[in-house]
């Protein structure tokens, strides 16, 4: 399985409510859906370097506490490394990928306009549980189910930082 993408869920508290920075994508994949911040790992980058670059390119933000949370896979054919981070309070820059907006956690969990698999793993990405694999199954581009698994050896954080 080849994992060549990253995704991050950046959080902040506003009026004691949790919000997550989401991107309404104007490009494929997931055009017309709200998603986390991320993209493709470039040649010569570590996974973490890729995540930091994608966050800055898409948002203009420098984040704190960038934390590895595991991998999200699809049909055992591909996937993405998933992170969470906290907003440092800077202002959002322009984004070539689509519209950026802070969305309430509950809205993300209920809205049909959010990428279909996010509501199945977001709560665990944002909490303090150990990193894991969120193995998603799709049939004809429609989400069917997700199973949580222990991380495979190639996706352990210690391997990714070397």
C-alpha positions, -999 to +999 in steps of 0.1 A: +000+000+000+014+034-010+006+064+012+015+096-005-008+122+011-011+141+044-041+157+062-043+178+093-072+190+114-063+224+130-084+233+160-091+264+181-115+273+209-139+302+204-163+311+232-154+278+248-165+258+217-142+237+195-138+247+159-118+230+132-103+247+101-118+232+070-112+237+033-141+237+008-123+221-021-126+236-056-103+209-071-104+171-072-102+149-052-133+158-031-143+188-051-173+205-036-167+190-001-153+203+031-120+186+041-090+190+064-058+207+052-032+186+034-019+173+001+007+152-016+041+144-001+068+158-024+100+139-033+127+143-006+103+155+021+096+136+053+059+132+062+061+159+088+079+183+065+052+178+039+025+184+065+041+216+077+045+228+041+009+220+032-005+238+062+015+270+055+008+269+017-029+264+021-036+286+052-006+309+058-007+297+094+021+285+116+006+259+140+017+246+174+016+211+187+015+193+154+007+158+165+008+126+144-025+107+148-021+077+124-032+069+089-065+069+070-065+042+043-090+033+016-096-002+003-061-012+013-047+006-018-037+040-006-041+065+022-029+096+040-010+104+072-032+122+096-023+150+121-039+174+144-026+208+154-036+240+173-040+274+157-015+300+168-040+329+162-026+342+129-048+353+101-057+330+073-041+337+039-056+332+005-059+295-006-056+283-042-073+250-032-107+265-022-124+284+006-111+282+042-135+285+072-136+276+109-164+251+114-179+239+147-170+204+155-207+193+157-214+208+123-186+187+108-200+156+124-235+162+109-230+181+076-235+162+043-210+186+026-181+171+046-160+144+031-179+112+040-152+094+061-142+123+083-171+119+108-160+083+114-125+091+126-123+128+136-132+124+173-102+101+178-079+123+158-087+151+181-085+132+214-055+117+232-059+081+220-028+064+205-022+068+168-040+041+147-051+031+113-086+042+102-092+016+074-121+029+052-139+007+027-155+023-004-177+007-031-181+027-063-167+059-046-192+056-018-181+052+018-193+018+033-175+013+066-144+020+087-124-003+109-098+008+135-066-011+134-031-011+150-007+009+128+014-011+104+052-009+110+058+015+081+034+040+097+048+041+132+058+077+141+094+066+149+098+054+113+084+085+098+108+109+115+140+092+104 
